């Protein structure tokens, strides 16, 4: 069963797999301001998250995220309401 802590760890792992392993990552890390994420990074992260959590993310989900915490909250919501 997923909880906020395990989701957070898995999201941070997905970010590291996407190439952001040289920067300290916290829930307040801004993907665009702190990590300088570009469109290719977003696609890679989306694929990593979909595979890690076995969910499907749509464009609106991705556009709404700014911080690591936003990603965690989005994943929590998807896991609770998969439809």
PDB file of N, CA, C and O in Angstrom:
ATOM      1  N   UNK A   1       0.845  -1.192   0.000  1.00  0.00           N
ATOM      2  CA  UNK A   1       0.000   0.000   0.000  1.00  0.00           C
ATOM      3  C   UNK A   1       0.880   1.241   0.000  1.00  0.00           C
ATOM      4  O   UNK A   1       1.888   1.313   0.703  1.00  0.00           O
ATOM      5  N   UNK A   2       0.488   2.179  -0.777  1.00  0.00           N
ATOM      6  CA  UNK A   2       1.246   3.423  -0.869  1.00  0.00           C
ATOM      7  C   UNK A   2       0.831   4.394   0.230  1.00  0.00           C
ATOM      8  O   UNK A   2      -0.350   4.505   0.559  1.00  0.00           O
ATOM      9  N   UNK A   3       1.813   5.096   0.796  1.00  0.00           N
ATOM     10  CA  UNK A   3       1.535   6.221   1.679  1.00  0.00           C
ATOM     11  C   UNK A   3       2.368   7.402   1.178  1.00  0.00           C
ATOM     12  O   UNK A   3       3.194   7.249   0.278  1.00  0.00           O
ATOM     13  N   UNK A   4       2.149   8.562   1.757  1.00  0.00           N
ATOM     14  CA  UNK A   4       2.807   9.777   1.267  1.00  0.00           C
ATOM     15  C   UNK A   4       4.335   9.645   1.276  1.00  0.00           C
ATOM     16  O   UNK A   4       5.014  10.108   0.360  1.00  0.00           O
ATOM     17  N   UNK A   5       4.852   9.018   2.307  1.00  0.00           N
ATOM     18  CA  UNK A   5       6.313   8.877   2.413  1.00  0.00           C
ATOM     19  C   UNK A   5       6.870   7.979   1.296  1.00  0.00           C
ATOM     20  O   UNK A   5       7.869   8.323   0.665  1.00  0.00           O
ATOM     21  N   UNK A   6       6.231   6.847   1.057  1.00  0.00           N
ATOM     22  CA  UNK A   6       6.738   5.953   0.013  1.00  0.00           C
ATOM     23  C   UNK A   6       6.538   6.556  -1.381  1.00  0.00           C
ATOM     24  O   UNK A   6       7.359   6.353  -2.276  1.00  0.00           O
ATOM     25  N   UNK A   7       5.445   7.294  -1.554  1.00  0.00           N
ATOM     26  CA  UNK A   7       5.232   7.990  -2.827  1.00  0.00           C
ATOM     27  C   UNK A   7       6.326   9.030  -3.034  1.00  0.00           C
ATOM     28  O   UNK A   7       6.893   9.130  -4.122  1.00  0.00           O
ATOM     29  N   UNK A   8       6.625   9.804  -1.993  1.00  0.00           N
ATOM     30  CA  UNK A   8       7.673  10.832  -2.081  1.00  0.00           C
ATOM     31  C   UNK A   8       9.014  10.220  -2.453  1.00  0.00           C
ATOM     32  O   UNK A   8       9.721  10.740  -3.317  1.00  0.00           O
ATOM     33  N   UNK A   9       9.362   9.122  -1.807  1.00  0.00           N
ATOM     34  CA  UNK A   9      10.630   8.456  -2.099  1.00  0.00           C
ATOM     35  C   UNK A   9      10.678   7.985  -3.552  1.00  0.00           C
ATOM     36  O   UNK A   9      11.694   8.138  -4.230  1.00  0.00           O
ATOM     37  N   UNK A  10       9.582   7.419  -4.015  1.00  0.00           N
ATOM     38  CA  UNK A  10       9.527   6.895  -5.375  1.00  0.00           C
ATOM     39  C   UNK A  10       9.575   8.029  -6.408  1.00  0.00           C
ATOM     40  O   UNK A  10      10.196   7.880  -7.461  1.00  0.00           O
ATOM     41  N   UNK A  11       8.929   9.146  -6.114  1.00  0.00           N
ATOM     42  CA  UNK A  11       8.968  10.315  -7.014  1.00  0.00           C
ATOM     43  C   UNK A  11      10.394  10.851  -7.090  1.00  0.00           C
ATOM     44  O   UNK A  11      10.882  11.157  -8.179  1.00  0.00           O
ATOM     45  N   UNK A  12      11.059  10.967  -5.961  1.00  0.00           N
ATOM     46  CA  UNK A  12      12.440  11.454  -5.952  1.00  0.00           C
ATOM     47  C   UNK A  12      13.339  10.480  -6.706  1.00  0.00           C
ATOM     48  O   UNK A  12      14.239  10.905  -7.430  1.00  0.00           O
ATOM     49  N   UNK A  13      13.106   9.183  -6.543  1.00  0.00           N
ATOM     50  CA  UNK A  13      13.865   8.184  -7.308  1.00  0.00           C
ATOM     51  C   UNK A  13      13.634   8.365  -8.811  1.00  0.00           C
ATOM     52  O   UNK A  13      14.573   8.272  -9.602  1.00  0.00           O
ATOM     53  N   UNK A  14      12.387   8.622  -9.201  1.00  0.00           N
ATOM     54  CA  UNK A  14      12.067   8.823 -10.616  1.00  0.00           C
ATOM     55  C   UNK A  14      12.776  10.062 -11.159  1.00  0.00           C
ATOM     56  O   UNK A  14      13.252  10.060 -12.294  1.00  0.00           O
ATOM     57  N   UNK A  15      12.844  11.110 -10.355  1.00  0.00           N
ATOM     58  CA  UNK A  15      13.567  12.316 -10.772  1.00  0.00           C
ATOM     59  C   UNK A  15      15.055  12.021 -10.941  1.00  0.00           C
ATOM     60  O   UNK A  15      15.686  12.495 -11.886  1.00  0.00           O
ATOM     61  N   UNK A  16      15.602  11.249 -10.033  1.00  0.00           N
ATOM     62  CA  UNK A  16      17.018  10.883 -10.145  1.00  0.00           C
ATOM     63  C   UNK A  16      17.266  10.054 -11.401  1.00  0.00           C
ATOM     64  O   UNK A  16      18.272  10.244 -12.085  1.00  0.00           O
ATOM     65  N   UNK A  17      16.355   9.139 -11.703  1.00  0.00           N
ATOM     66  CA  UNK A  17      16.479   8.322 -12.909  1.00  0.00           C
ATOM     67  C   UNK A  17      16.359   9.168 -14.170  1.00  0.00           C
ATOM     68  O   UNK A  17      16.890   8.809 -15.221  1.00  0.00           O
ATOM     69  N   UNK A  18      15.661  10.288 -14.058  1.00  0.00           N
ATOM     70  CA  UNK A  18      15.485  11.196 -15.192  1.00  0.00           C
ATOM     71  C   UNK A  18      16.725  12.060 -15.394  1.00  0.00           C
ATOM     72  O   UNK A  18      16.838  12.754 -16.405  1.00  0.00           O
ATOM     73  N   UNK A  19      17.653  12.024 -14.445  1.00  0.00           N
ATOM     74  CA  UNK A  19      18.902  12.747 -14.616  1.00  0.00           C
ATOM     75  C   UNK A  19      19.150  13.836 -13.593  1.00  0.00           C
ATOM     76  O   UNK A  19      20.133  14.570 -13.696  1.00  0.00           O
ATOM     77  N   UNK A  20      18.277  13.951 -12.612  1.00  0.00           N
ATOM     78  CA  UNK A  20      18.441  14.987 -11.600  1.00  0.00           C
ATOM     79  C   UNK A  20      18.996  14.403 -10.313  1.00  0.00           C
ATOM     80  O   UNK A  20      18.424  14.570  -9.235  1.00  0.00           O
ATOM     81  N   UNK A  21      20.134  13.707 -10.451  1.00  0.00           N
ATOM     82  CA  UNK A  21      20.725  13.035  -9.300  1.00  0.00           C
ATOM     83  C   UNK A  21      21.865  13.819  -8.662  1.00  0.00           C
ATOM     84  O   UNK A  21      22.418  13.392  -7.648  1.00  0.00           O
ATOM     85  N   UNK A  22      22.220  14.954  -9.241  1.00  0.00           N
ATOM     86  CA  UNK A  22      23.322  15.746  -8.686  1.00  0.00           C
ATOM     87  C   UNK A  22      22.820  16.909  -7.840  1.00  0.00           C
ATOM     88  O   UNK A  22      23.616  17.696  -7.328  1.00  0.00           O
ATOM     89  N   UNK A  23      21.515  17.019  -7.692  1.00  0.00           N
ATOM     90  CA  UNK A  23      20.909  18.140  -6.978  1.00  0.00           C
ATOM     91  C   UNK A  23      20.132  17.584  -5.787  1.00  0.00           C
ATOM     92  O   UNK A  23      19.448  16.570  -5.919  1.00  0.00           O
ATOM     93  N   UNK A  24      20.229  18.238  -4.620  1.00  0.00           N
ATOM     94  CA  UNK A  24      19.402  17.773  -3.498  1.00  0.00           C
ATOM     95  C   UNK A  24      17.917  17.975  -3.827  1.00  0.00           C
ATOM     96  O   UNK A  24      17.509  19.066  -4.227  1.00  0.00           O
ATOM     97  N   UNK A  25      17.124  16.936  -3.659  1.00  0.00           N
ATOM     98  CA  UNK A  25      15.703  16.998  -3.980  1.00  0.00           C
ATOM     99  C   UNK A  25      14.878  16.920  -2.708  1.00  0.00           C
ATOM    100  O   UNK A  25      15.057  16.016  -1.891  1.00  0.00           O
ATOM    101  N   UNK A  26      13.970  17.878  -2.548  1.00  0.00           N
ATOM    102  CA  UNK A  26      13.037  17.893  -1.426  1.00  0.00           C
ATOM    103  C   UNK A  26      11.643  18.139  -1.986  1.00  0.00           C
ATOM    104  O   UNK A  26      11.480  18.372  -3.184  1.00  0.00           O
ATOM    105  N   UNK A  27      10.654  18.086  -1.131  1.00  0.00           N
ATOM    106  CA  UNK A  27       9.286  18.336  -1.580  1.00  0.00           C
ATOM    107  C   UNK A  27       9.101  19.749  -2.127  1.00  0.00           C
ATOM    108  O   UNK A  27       8.229  19.981  -2.965  1.00  0.00           O
ATOM    109  N   UNK A  28       9.911  20.688  -1.661  1.00  0.00           N
ATOM    110  CA  UNK A  28       9.755  22.074  -2.115  1.00  0.00           C
ATOM    111  C   UNK A  28      10.572  22.397  -3.361  1.00  0.00           C
ATOM    112  O   UNK A  28      10.512  23.520  -3.861  1.00  0.00           O
ATOM    113  N   UNK A  29      11.328  21.436  -3.867  1.00  0.00           N
ATOM    114  CA  UNK A  29      12.119  21.668  -5.079  1.00  0.00           C
ATOM    115  C   UNK A  29      11.185  21.983  -6.236  1.00  0.00           C
ATOM    116  O   UNK A  29      10.259  21.224  -6.523  1.00  0.00           O
ATOM    117  N   UNK A  30      11.438  23.122  -6.906  1.00  0.00           N
ATOM    118  CA  UNK A  30      10.645  23.512  -8.069  1.00  0.00           C
ATOM    119  C   UNK A  30      11.283  22.896  -9.313  1.00  0.00           C
ATOM    120  O   UNK A  30      12.469  23.088  -9.582  1.00  0.00           O
ATOM    121  N   UNK A  31      10.476  22.159 -10.057  1.00  0.00           N
ATOM    122  CA  UNK A  31      11.006  21.447 -11.221  1.00  0.00           C
ATOM    123  C   UNK A  31      11.576  22.399 -12.268  1.00  0.00           C
ATOM    124  O   UNK A  31      12.574  22.085 -12.917  1.00  0.00           O
ATOM    125  N   UNK A  32      10.958  23.534 -12.431  1.00  0.00           N
ATOM    126  CA  UNK A  32      11.362  24.453 -13.497  1.00  0.00           C
ATOM    127  C   UNK A  32      12.412  25.456 -13.025  1.00  0.00           C
ATOM    128  O   UNK A  32      13.382  25.714 -13.738  1.00  0.00           O
ATOM    129  N   UNK A  33      12.230  26.019 -11.842  1.00  0.00           N
ATOM    130  CA  UNK A  33      13.170  27.024 -11.343  1.00  0.00           C
ATOM    131  C   UNK A  33      14.447  26.406 -10.791  1.00  0.00           C
ATOM    132  O   UNK A  33      15.545  26.895 -11.059  1.00  0.00           O
ATOM    133  N   UNK A  34      14.305  25.327 -10.017  1.00  0.00           N
ATOM    134  CA  UNK A  34      15.468  24.728  -9.357  1.00  0.00           C
ATOM    135  C   UNK A  34      16.184  23.697 -10.224  1.00  0.00           C
ATOM    136  O   UNK A  34      17.408  23.570 -10.164  1.00  0.00           O
ATOM    137  N   UNK A  35      15.420  22.962 -11.028  1.00  0.00           N
ATOM    138  CA  UNK A  35      16.012  21.874 -11.812  1.00  0.00           C
ATOM    139  C   UNK A  35      16.131  22.205 -13.292  1.00  0.00           C
ATOM    140  O   UNK A  35      16.794  21.486 -14.039  1.00  0.00           O
ATOM    141  N   UNK A  36      15.497  23.283 -13.715  1.00  0.00           N
ATOM    142  CA  UNK A  36      15.537  23.692 -15.123  1.00  0.00           C
ATOM    143  C   UNK A  36      15.044  22.567 -16.041  1.00  0.00           C
ATOM    144  O   UNK A  36      15.660  22.266 -17.063  1.00  0.00           O
ATOM    145  N   UNK A  37      13.925  21.957 -15.654  1.00  0.00           N
ATOM    146  CA  UNK A  37      13.323  20.872 -16.420  1.00  0.00           C
ATOM    147  C   UNK A  37      12.862  21.413 -17.769  1.00  0.00           C
ATOM    148  O   UNK A  37      12.279  22.495 -17.846  1.00  0.00           O
ATOM    149  N   UNK A  38      13.129  20.649 -18.838  1.00  0.00           N
ATOM    150  CA  UNK A  38      12.647  21.030 -20.163  1.00  0.00           C
ATOM    151  C   UNK A  38      11.601  20.010 -20.628  1.00  0.00           C
ATOM    152  O   UNK A  38      11.282  19.067 -19.903  1.00  0.00           O
ATOM    153  N   UNK A  39      11.082  20.199 -21.816  1.00  0.00           N
ATOM    154  CA  UNK A  39       9.986  19.340 -22.296  1.00  0.00           C
ATOM    155  C   UNK A  39      10.403  17.876 -22.426  1.00  0.00           C
ATOM    156  O   UNK A  39       9.593  16.982 -22.185  1.00  0.00           O
ATOM    157  N   UNK A  40      11.633  17.625 -22.796  1.00  0.00           N
ATOM    158  CA  UNK A  40      12.114  16.241 -22.898  1.00  0.00           C
ATOM    159  C   UNK A  40      12.190  15.605 -21.506  1.00  0.00           C
ATOM    160  O   UNK A  40      11.830  14.442 -21.326  1.00  0.00           O
ATOM    161  N   UNK A  41      12.660  16.380 -20.531  1.00  0.00           N
ATOM    162  CA  UNK A  41      12.701  15.884 -19.153  1.00  0.00           C
ATOM    163  C   UNK A  41      11.300  15.543 -18.653  1.00  0.00           C
ATOM    164  O   UNK A  41      11.109  14.543 -17.961  1.00  0.00           O
ATOM    165  N   UNK A  42      10.324  16.374 -19.005  1.00  0.00           N
ATOM    166  CA  UNK A  42       8.943  16.141 -18.573  1.00  0.00           C
ATOM    167  C   UNK A  42       8.427  14.824 -19.142  1.00  0.00           C
ATOM    168  O   UNK A  42       7.774  14.053 -18.439  1.00  0.00           O
ATOM    169  N   UNK A  43       8.719  14.570 -20.407  1.00  0.00           N
ATOM    170  CA  UNK A  43       8.290  13.307 -21.027  1.00  0.00           C
ATOM    171  C   UNK A  43       8.960  12.130 -20.325  1.00  0.00           C
ATOM    172  O   UNK A  43       8.297  11.142 -20.006  1.00  0.00           O
ATOM    173  N   UNK A  44      10.262  12.223 -20.082  1.00  0.00           N
ATOM    174  CA  UNK A  44      10.985  11.146 -19.391  1.00  0.00           C
ATOM    175  C   UNK A  44      10.424  10.910 -17.995  1.00  0.00           C
ATOM    176  O   UNK A  44      10.229   9.768 -17.580  1.00  0.00           O
ATOM    177  N   UNK A  45      10.166  12.001 -17.274  1.00  0.00           N
ATOM    178  CA  UNK A  45       9.622  11.886 -15.921  1.00  0.00           C
ATOM    179  C   UNK A  45       8.236  11.256 -15.965  1.00  0.00           C
ATOM    180  O   UNK A  45       7.913  10.390 -15.152  1.00  0.00           O
ATOM    181  N   UNK A  46       7.434  11.689 -16.904  1.00  0.00           N
ATOM    182  CA  UNK A  46       6.078  11.127 -17.037  1.00  0.00           C
ATOM    183  C   UNK A  46       6.137   9.618 -17.246  1.00  0.00           C
ATOM    184  O   UNK A  46       5.407   8.873 -16.593  1.00  0.00           O
ATOM    185  N   UNK A  47       6.991   9.169 -18.140  1.00  0.00           N
ATOM    186  CA  UNK A  47       7.133   7.735 -18.406  1.00  0.00           C
ATOM    187  C   UNK A  47       7.599   7.006 -17.147  1.00  0.00           C
ATOM    188  O   UNK A  47       7.058   5.956 -16.797  1.00  0.00           O
ATOM    189  N   UNK A  48       8.599   7.561 -16.469  1.00  0.00           N
ATOM    190  CA  UNK A  48       9.099   6.944 -15.231  1.00  0.00           C
ATOM    191  C   UNK A  48       8.001   6.826 -14.179  1.00  0.00           C
ATOM    192  O   UNK A  48       7.872   5.793 -13.523  1.00  0.00           O
ATOM    193  N   UNK A  49       7.210   7.891 -14.020  1.00  0.00           N
ATOM    194  CA  UNK A  49       6.145   7.882 -13.015  1.00  0.00           C
ATOM    195  C   UNK A  49       5.049   6.888 -13.393  1.00  0.00           C
ATOM    196  O   UNK A  49       4.553   6.153 -12.539  1.00  0.00           O
ATOM    197  N   UNK A  50       4.674   6.865 -14.665  1.00  0.00           N
ATOM    198  CA  UNK A  50       3.632   5.934 -15.105  1.00  0.00           C
ATOM    199  C   UNK A  50       4.072   4.493 -14.880  1.00  0.00           C
ATOM    200  O   UNK A  50       3.275   3.664 -14.440  1.00  0.00           O
ATOM    201  N   UNK A  51       5.319   4.190 -15.175  1.00  0.00           N
ATOM    202  CA  UNK A  51       5.825   2.834 -14.976  1.00  0.00           C
ATOM    203  C   UNK A  51       5.972   2.501 -13.490  1.00  0.00           C
ATOM    204  O   UNK A  51       5.631   1.399 -13.060  1.00  0.00           O
ATOM    205  N   UNK A  52       6.475   3.449 -12.717  1.00  0.00           N
ATOM    206  CA  UNK A  52       6.714   3.205 -11.288  1.00  0.00           C
ATOM    207  C   UNK A  52       5.428   2.963 -10.513  1.00  0.00           C
ATOM    208  O   UNK A  52       5.370   2.098  -9.639  1.00  0.00           O
ATOM    209  N   UNK A  53       4.390   3.741 -10.844  1.00  0.00           N
ATOM    210  CA  UNK A  53       3.148   3.674 -10.078  1.00  0.00           C
ATOM    211  C   UNK A  53       2.020   2.948 -10.816  1.00  0.00           C
ATOM    212  O   UNK A  53       0.920   2.796 -10.284  1.00  0.00           O
ATOM    213  N   UNK A  54       2.303   2.499 -12.054  1.00  0.00           N
ATOM    214  CA  UNK A  54       1.311   1.805 -12.867  1.00  0.00           C
ATOM    215  C   UNK A  54       0.025   2.623 -13.000  1.00  0.00           C
ATOM    216  O   UNK A  54      -1.077   2.134 -12.753  1.00  0.00           O
ATOM    217  N   UNK A  55       0.208   3.885 -13.398  1.00  0.00           N
ATOM    218  CA  UNK A  55      -0.900   4.809 -13.614  1.00  0.00           C
ATOM    219  C   UNK A  55      -0.727   5.451 -14.983  1.00  0.00           C
ATOM    220  O   UNK A  55       0.308   5.290 -15.631  1.00  0.00           O
ATOM    221  N   UNK A  56      -1.740   6.172 -15.410  1.00  0.00           N
ATOM    222  CA  UNK A  56      -1.652   6.939 -16.649  1.00  0.00           C
ATOM    223  C   UNK A  56      -1.836   8.408 -16.301  1.00  0.00           C
ATOM    224  O   UNK A  56      -2.792   8.786 -15.625  1.00  0.00           O
ATOM    225  N   UNK A  57      -0.910   9.226 -16.772  1.00  0.00           N
ATOM    226  CA  UNK A  57      -0.964  10.668 -16.545  1.00  0.00           C
ATOM    227  C   UNK A  57      -1.335  11.353 -17.853  1.00  0.00           C
ATOM    228  O   UNK A  57      -0.811  11.011 -18.913  1.00  0.00           O
ATOM    229  N   UNK A  58      -2.237  12.318 -17.774  1.00  0.00           N
ATOM    230  CA  UNK A  58      -2.596  13.050 -18.977  1.00  0.00           C
ATOM    231  C   UNK A  58      -1.900  14.413 -18.998  1.00  0.00           C
ATOM    232  O   UNK A  58      -1.244  14.795 -18.029  1.00  0.00           O
ATOM    233  N   UNK A  59      -2.042  15.123 -20.076  1.00  0.00           N
ATOM    234  CA  UNK A  59      -1.362  16.408 -20.242  1.00  0.00           C
ATOM    235  C   UNK A  59      -1.747  17.407 -19.156  1.00  0.00           C
ATOM    236  O   UNK A  59      -0.896  18.158 -18.679  1.00  0.00           O
ATOM    237  N   UNK A  60      -3.017  17.424 -18.761  1.00  0.00           N
ATOM    238  CA  UNK A  60      -3.454  18.357 -17.713  1.00  0.00           C
ATOM    239  C   UNK A  60      -2.764  18.065 -16.387  1.00  0.00           C
ATOM    240  O   UNK A  60      -2.411  18.982 -15.645  1.00  0.00           O
ATOM    241  N   UNK A  61      -2.574  16.778 -16.094  1.00  0.00           N
ATOM    242  CA  UNK A  61      -1.862  16.403 -14.867  1.00  0.00           C
ATOM    243  C   UNK A  61      -0.457  16.983 -14.884  1.00  0.00           C
ATOM    244  O   UNK A  61      -0.006  17.570 -13.900  1.00  0.00           O
ATOM    245  N   UNK A  62       0.220  16.818 -15.985  1.00  0.00           N
ATOM    246  CA  UNK A  62       1.607  17.243 -16.100  1.00  0.00           C
ATOM    247  C   UNK A  62       1.726  18.766 -16.063  1.00  0.00           C
ATOM    248  O   UNK A  62       2.639  19.301 -15.435  1.00  0.00           O
ATOM    249  N   UNK A  63       0.823  19.454 -16.720  1.00  0.00           N
ATOM    250  CA  UNK A  63       0.867  20.925 -16.739  1.00  0.00           C
ATOM    251  C   UNK A  63       0.657  21.531 -15.365  1.00  0.00           C
ATOM    252  O   UNK A  63       1.133  22.634 -15.096  1.00  0.00           O
ATOM    253  N   UNK A  64      -0.046  20.828 -14.491  1.00  0.00           N
ATOM    254  CA  UNK A  64      -0.387  21.370 -13.175  1.00  0.00           C
ATOM    255  C   UNK A  64       0.754  21.302 -12.167  1.00  0.00           C
ATOM    256  O   UNK A  64       0.680  21.945 -11.120  1.00  0.00           O
ATOM    257  N   UNK A  65       1.803  20.545 -12.456  1.00  0.00           N
ATOM    258  CA  UNK A  65       2.859  20.370 -11.463  1.00  0.00           C
ATOM    259  C   UNK A  65       3.942  21.439 -11.581  1.00  0.00           C
ATOM    260  O   UNK A  65       4.329  21.841 -12.679  1.00  0.00           O
ATOM    261  N   UNK A  66       4.410  21.881 -10.440  1.00  0.00           N
ATOM    262  CA  UNK A  66       5.518  22.825 -10.359  1.00  0.00           C
ATOM    263  C   UNK A  66       6.619  22.305  -9.436  1.00  0.00           C
ATOM    264  O   UNK A  66       7.807  22.462  -9.718  1.00  0.00           O
ATOM    265  N   UNK A  67       6.211  21.691  -8.343  1.00  0.00           N
ATOM    266  CA  UNK A  67       7.171  21.244  -7.333  1.00  0.00           C
ATOM    267  C   UNK A  67       7.107  19.727  -7.178  1.00  0.00           C
ATOM    268  O   UNK A  67       6.190  19.076  -7.678  1.00  0.00           O
ATOM    269  N   UNK A  68       8.078  19.189  -6.489  1.00  0.00           N
ATOM    270  CA  UNK A  68       8.073  17.757  -6.180  1.00  0.00           C
ATOM    271  C   UNK A  68       6.819  17.422  -5.379  1.00  0.00           C
ATOM    272  O   UNK A  68       6.211  16.372  -5.587  1.00  0.00           O
ATOM    273  N   UNK A  69       6.432  18.302  -4.471  1.00  0.00           N
ATOM    274  CA  UNK A  69       5.228  18.065  -3.677  1.00  0.00           C
ATOM    275  C   UNK A  69       3.980  18.001  -4.563  1.00  0.00           C
ATOM    276  O   UNK A  69       3.076  17.207  -4.303  1.00  0.00           O
ATOM    277  N   UNK A  70       3.928  18.831  -5.603  1.00  0.00           N
ATOM    278  CA  UNK A  70       2.813  18.766  -6.557  1.00  0.00           C
ATOM    279  C   UNK A  70       2.749  17.388  -7.217  1.00  0.00           C
ATOM    280  O   UNK A  70       1.668  16.829  -7.406  1.00  0.00           O
ATOM    281  N   UNK A  71       3.907  16.853  -7.562  1.00  0.00           N
ATOM    282  CA  UNK A  71       3.959  15.527  -8.184  1.00  0.00           C
ATOM    283  C   UNK A  71       3.446  14.480  -7.202  1.00  0.00           C
ATOM    284  O   UNK A  71       2.649  13.617  -7.570  1.00  0.00           O
ATOM    285  N   UNK A  72       3.901  14.555  -5.961  1.00  0.00           N
ATOM    286  CA  UNK A  72       3.480  13.596  -4.940  1.00  0.00           C
ATOM    287  C   UNK A  72       1.963  13.665  -4.746  1.00  0.00           C
ATOM    288  O   UNK A  72       1.297  12.631  -4.682  1.00  0.00           O
ATOM    289  N   UNK A  73       1.424  14.866  -4.652  1.00  0.00           N
ATOM    290  CA  UNK A  73      -0.023  15.032  -4.465  1.00  0.00           C
ATOM    291  C   UNK A  73      -0.802  14.484  -5.657  1.00  0.00           C
ATOM    292  O   UNK A  73      -1.840  13.846  -5.485  1.00  0.00           O
ATOM    293  N   UNK A  74      -0.301  14.732  -6.862  1.00  0.00           N
ATOM    294  CA  UNK A  74      -0.955  14.238  -8.063  1.00  0.00           C
ATOM    295  C   UNK A  74      -0.970  12.702  -8.066  1.00  0.00           C
ATOM    296  O   UNK A  74      -1.986  12.085  -8.386  1.00  0.00           O
ATOM    297  N   UNK A  75       0.166  12.097  -7.707  1.00  0.00           N
ATOM    298  CA  UNK A  75       0.259  10.638  -7.669  1.00  0.00           C
ATOM    299  C   UNK A  75      -0.697  10.085  -6.610  1.00  0.00           C
ATOM    300  O   UNK A  75      -1.395   9.101  -6.855  1.00  0.00           O
ATOM    301  N   UNK A  76      -0.727  10.716  -5.438  1.00  0.00           N
ATOM    302  CA  UNK A  76      -1.649  10.282  -4.379  1.00  0.00           C
ATOM    303  C   UNK A  76      -3.087  10.272  -4.896  1.00  0.00           C
ATOM    304  O   UNK A  76      -3.828   9.313  -4.682  1.00  0.00           O
ATOM    305  N   UNK A  77      -3.466  11.344  -5.573  1.00  0.00           N
ATOM    306  CA  UNK A  77      -4.819  11.451  -6.090  1.00  0.00           C
ATOM    307  C   UNK A  77      -5.107  10.370  -7.126  1.00  0.00           C
ATOM    308  O   UNK A  77      -6.177   9.762  -7.110  1.00  0.00           O
ATOM    309  N   UNK A  78      -4.158  10.129  -8.024  1.00  0.00           N
ATOM    310  CA  UNK A  78      -4.323   9.097  -9.063  1.00  0.00           C
ATOM    311  C   UNK A  78      -4.463   7.708  -8.428  1.00  0.00           C
ATOM    312  O   UNK A  78      -5.273   6.899  -8.881  1.00  0.00           O
ATOM    313  N   UNK A  79      -3.684   7.434  -7.393  1.00  0.00           N
ATOM    314  CA  UNK A  79      -3.747   6.127  -6.756  1.00  0.00           C
ATOM    315  C   UNK A  79      -5.049   5.919  -6.000  1.00  0.00           C
ATOM    316  O   UNK A  79      -5.553   4.798  -5.921  1.00  0.00           O
ATOM    317  N   UNK A  80      -5.598   7.001  -5.439  1.00  0.00           N
ATOM    318  CA  UNK A  80      -6.856   6.907  -4.700  1.00  0.00           C
ATOM    319  C   UNK A  80      -8.058   6.841  -5.641  1.00  0.00           C
ATOM    320  O   UNK A  80      -9.062   6.194  -5.344  1.00  0.00           O
ATOM    321  N   UNK A  81      -7.937   7.526  -6.785  1.00  0.00           N
ATOM    322  CA  UNK A  81      -9.039   7.588  -7.752  1.00  0.00           C
ATOM    323  C   UNK A  81      -8.513   7.219  -9.135  1.00  0.00           C
ATOM    324  O   UNK A  81      -8.337   8.098  -9.980  1.00  0.00           O
ATOM    325  N   UNK A  82      -8.261   5.947  -9.378  1.00  0.00           N
ATOM    326  CA  UNK A  82      -7.623   5.556 -10.624  1.00  0.00           C
ATOM    327  C   UNK A  82      -8.434   5.810 -11.889  1.00  0.00           C
ATOM    328  O   UNK A  82      -7.861   5.853 -12.978  1.00  0.00           O
ATOM    329  N   UNK A  83      -9.719   5.976 -11.782  1.00  0.00           N
ATOM    330  CA  UNK A  83     -10.556   6.176 -12.983  1.00  0.00           C
ATOM    331  C   UNK A  83     -10.431   7.565 -13.553  1.00  0.00           C
ATOM    332  O   UNK A  83     -11.070   7.881 -14.556  1.00  0.00           O
TER     333      UNK A  83
END
